[in-house]
Amino acid sequence: MTEQDIAAHSADTFARLAIELHDAPGVEETIDAVVQFALQALSCTYAGVALYTRGSRAEVAAVTDPVVAEVYDLQISSQNGPLVTALQDRTTVLIRDTLDDGRWPEWAAKVAALGVRSVLDVPLATGNGARATVGVLGLYSPVVDAFSQDDEAIAHILARHASVAVASARHEETMAQAVDARKLVGQAMGILMERFDVDGDRAFAILKRYSQDTNTKLRDVAQQLIDTRKLPH
């Protein structure tokens, strides 16, 4: 079965996923929808997503079982394992049996002891270049050689949906934060203009100076002024 056949066969299922991801209010809810869908559509017992953060370091974003968090933490702390390889090389990593894979022997032995025998890590990417890598979708099973070619194809389709949804959710959250910050700064400027009888440019300069002098974000200076009617010391 080709990836196109799978996509056609699963059209209704992926259509439902697309709606769920579109309706998710934020990044956290989007990722939760992805891992829950993975449990339904793929031959995995556990699923999880790790996302890149601003510091270019992976963080656990969602797991369906605590064992996945352990699998991730072992790799994030050592910066070694299939998750790290999938992130850095933007390549899919398949481990058919953790007891018989020599690429990451120390990590594989610990994961096998947790009861995980099959691993499929699929990168989440929105384009070309390292910065386009969003994270990794991880699929896990206690069964040896659990993932077929069809599973891999479906996982890649899911990863594409997830990549776009996460990038979109992050953008919307960033935009919402920016709008919120502008509203706060505008409100704080209004307080200064009324209290000190200054114009808008002068009020903004005062906020900016306090932000720089106290090494505090402009948004936080504005919030403090609104809450306390006082500027930071």
C-alpha positions as CSV (number, residue, x, y, z in Angstrom):
1,M,0.0,0.0,0.0
2,T,1.4,3.4,-1.0
3,E,1.4,6.5,1.0
4,Q,-1.2,7.9,-1.4
5,D,-3.4,4.8,-0.9
6,I,-3.1,5.2,2.9
7,A,-4.0,8.8,2.7
8,A,-7.1,8.1,0.6
9,H,-8.2,5.2,2.8
10,S,-7.7,7.3,5.9
11,A,-9.2,10.5,4.5
12,D,-12.0,10.7,7.0
13,T,-9.8,10.0,9.9
14,F,-7.2,12.6,8.9
15,A,-10.0,15.1,8.2
16,R,-11.2,14.7,11.8
17,L,-7.7,15.2,13.0
18,A,-7.3,18.4,10.9
19,I,-10.5,19.8,12.5
20,E,-9.3,18.9,16.0
21,L,-6.0,20.5,15.4
22,H,-7.6,23.6,13.9
23,D,-10.0,23.9,16.9
24,A,-7.3,23.4,19.5
25,P,-6.9,26.7,21.5
26,G,-3.1,26.5,21.9
27,V,0.2,24.5,21.5
28,E,-0.4,22.3,24.5
29,E,-3.9,21.2,23.3
30,T,-2.6,20.8,19.7
31,I,0.1,18.4,20.8
32,D,-2.3,16.4,23.1
33,A,-4.6,15.9,20.0
34,V,-1.6,14.6,18.0
35,V,-0.5,12.0,20.6
36,Q,-4.0,10.8,21.2
37,F,-4.5,10.4,17.5
38,A,-1.3,8.4,17.2
39,L,-2.6,5.9,19.7
40,Q,-5.7,5.4,17.6
41,A,-4.2,5.3,14.1
42,L,-0.8,3.5,14.7
43,S,0.5,0.2,16.1
44,C,1.9,1.9,19.2
45,T,1.2,1.5,22.9
46,Y,2.7,4.9,23.9
47,A,3.3,8.1,22.1
48,G,4.9,11.4,22.8
49,V,6.1,14.7,21.3
50,A,9.3,16.6,22.1
51,L,9.5,20.2,20.8
52,Y,12.4,22.5,20.2
53,T,12.6,25.5,22.6
54,R,14.2,28.9,22.1
55,G,17.4,27.5,23.4
56,S,17.5,24.9,20.6
57,R,17.1,22.2,23.1
58,A,14.3,19.6,23.1
59,E,11.7,19.6,25.8
60,V,9.0,17.0,26.5
61,A,5.7,18.5,25.3
62,A,3.2,15.7,25.6
63,V,3.2,12.0,26.5
64,T,0.5,9.4,26.8
65,D,2.4,7.5,29.5
66,P,5.1,8.3,32.1
67,V,7.4,5.8,30.4
68,V,7.7,8.1,27.4
69,A,8.9,10.9,29.6
70,E,11.6,8.6,30.9
71,V,12.5,7.6,27.4
72,Y,12.8,11.3,26.4
73,D,14.6,12.4,29.6
74,L,17.3,9.8,29.1
75,Q,18.1,11.3,25.7
76,I,17.7,15.0,26.5
77,S,20.0,14.8,29.5
78,S,22.8,12.9,27.6
79,Q,22.1,14.5,24.2
80,N,22.3,11.0,22.7
81,G,19.7,8.7,21.2
82,P,17.3,8.4,18.3
83,L,15.3,11.5,19.4
84,V,18.4,13.7,19.2
85,T,19.4,12.2,15.8
86,A,15.9,12.7,14.4
87,L,16.0,16.4,15.6
88,Q,19.5,17.2,14.4
89,D,19.5,15.3,11.1
90,R,15.7,15.7,10.3
91,T,15.5,12.0,9.6
92,T,13.2,9.2,10.6
93,V,14.7,6.7,13.0
94,L,13.3,3.1,13.3
95,I,14.4,0.7,16.0
96,R,12.9,-2.7,15.5
97,D,14.2,-4.1,18.8
98,T,15.9,-2.1,21.5
99,L,17.7,-5.3,22.6
100,D,19.3,-5.8,19.2
101,D,20.2,-2.2,18.1
102,G,23.8,-1.1,18.5
103,R,23.5,2.6,17.6
104,W,22.8,3.7,21.2
105,P,23.5,0.7,23.3
106,E,23.4,2.3,26.8
107,W,20.1,4.1,26.1
108,A,18.6,1.1,24.3
109,A,19.3,-1.2,27.3
110,K,17.6,1.3,29.7
111,V,14.6,1.6,27.4
112,A,14.3,-2.1,27.0
113,A,14.3,-2.4,30.8
114,L,11.3,0.0,30.8
115,G,9.5,-2.5,28.5
116,V,9.9,-0.6,25.2
117,R,11.1,-2.8,22.4
118,S,10.1,-0.9,19.2
119,V,10.7,2.8,18.6
120,L,9.7,5.1,15.7
121,D,10.9,8.7,15.8
122,V,9.6,11.0,13.1
123,P,10.8,14.6,12.8
124,L,8.2,17.5,12.7
125,A,9.4,20.0,10.2
126,T,7.7,22.9,8.3
127,G,10.3,23.5,5.6
128,N,14.0,23.3,4.7
129,G,16.8,24.2,7.1
130,A,17.5,23.3,10.7
131,R,15.3,26.1,12.0
132,A,12.3,24.6,10.3
133,T,12.5,21.5,12.6
134,V,9.7,21.9,15.1
135,G,10.2,18.7,17.1
136,V,9.8,14.9,17.0
137,L,6.8,12.6,17.2
138,G,7.8,9.4,19.1
139,L,6.0,6.1,18.9
140,Y,6.7,3.2,21.2
141,S,5.6,-0.4,21.6
142,P,6.5,-3.3,23.9
143,V,6.3,-5.6,20.8
144,V,9.4,-6.4,18.8
145,D,9.2,-5.0,15.2
146,A,5.8,-3.4,15.8
147,F,5.9,-0.8,13.1
148,S,5.2,-1.8,9.4
149,Q,5.8,0.3,6.3
150,D,2.2,1.4,6.5
151,D,2.7,2.6,10.0
152,E,5.7,4.6,8.9
153,A,3.7,6.1,6.0
154,I,0.8,7.1,8.3
155,A,3.3,8.5,10.9
156,H,4.8,10.7,8.2
157,I,1.3,12.0,7.3
158,L,0.5,12.6,10.9
159,A,3.8,14.4,11.4
160,R,3.1,16.8,8.5
161,H,-0.3,17.6,10.0
162,A,1.3,18.1,13.4
163,S,4.2,20.2,12.1
164,V,1.9,22.8,10.5
165,A,-0.5,22.8,13.4
166,V,2.2,23.4,16.0
167,A,3.9,26.1,13.9
168,S,0.5,27.8,13.5
169,A,-0.4,27.5,17.2
170,R,2.9,28.9,18.2
171,H,2.5,31.8,15.8
172,E,-0.9,32.6,17.1
173,E,0.2,32.5,20.7
174,T,3.1,34.8,19.8
175,M,0.8,37.2,18.0
176,A,-1.6,37.1,20.9
177,Q,1.2,37.9,23.4
178,A,2.3,40.8,21.2
179,V,-1.2,42.3,21.0
180,D,-1.6,41.9,24.8
181,A,1.8,43.6,25.4
182,R,0.8,46.5,23.2
183,K,-2.4,46.9,25.1
184,L,-0.6,46.9,28.5
185,V,2.0,49.4,27.3
186,G,-0.8,51.6,25.9
187,Q,-2.7,51.5,29.2
188,A,0.5,52.2,31.2
189,M,1.3,55.2,28.9
190,G,-2.2,56.5,29.6
191,I,-1.6,56.4,33.3
192,L,1.7,58.3,33.0
193,M,0.2,60.9,30.6
194,E,-2.6,61.7,33.0
195,R,-0.4,61.7,36.1
196,F,2.5,63.7,34.9
197,D,0.8,65.6,32.1
198,V,3.2,64.4,29.4
199,D,2.6,63.4,25.8
200,G,2.7,59.8,24.4
201,D,6.3,60.0,23.3
202,R,7.5,61.1,26.7
203,A,5.3,58.5,28.5
204,F,6.8,55.7,26.3
205,A,10.3,57.0,26.9
206,I,9.7,56.8,30.7
207,L,8.5,53.2,30.5
208,K,11.5,52.3,28.2
209,R,14.0,53.9,30.6
210,Y,12.6,52.0,33.6
211,S,12.6,48.8,31.5
212,Q,16.3,49.3,30.7
213,D,17.4,50.5,34.2
214,T,15.7,47.6,36.0
215,N,16.5,45.0,33.3
216,T,12.8,44.2,33.1
217,K,10.7,43.5,30.0
218,L,8.7,46.5,28.9
219,R,5.5,44.5,29.2
220,D,6.3,43.6,32.8
221,V,7.0,47.3,33.7
222,A,3.7,48.2,32.2
223,Q,1.9,45.5,34.1
224,Q,3.4,46.6,37.4
225,L,2.4,50.2,36.8
226,I,-1.1,49.1,36.0
227,D,-1.4,46.9,39.1
228,T,0.3,49.1,41.6
229,R,0.1,52.6,40.0
230,K,3.8,52.8,40.8
231,L,6.9,52.4,38.6
232,P,9.6,49.8,39.6
233,H,12.2,51.0,42.0
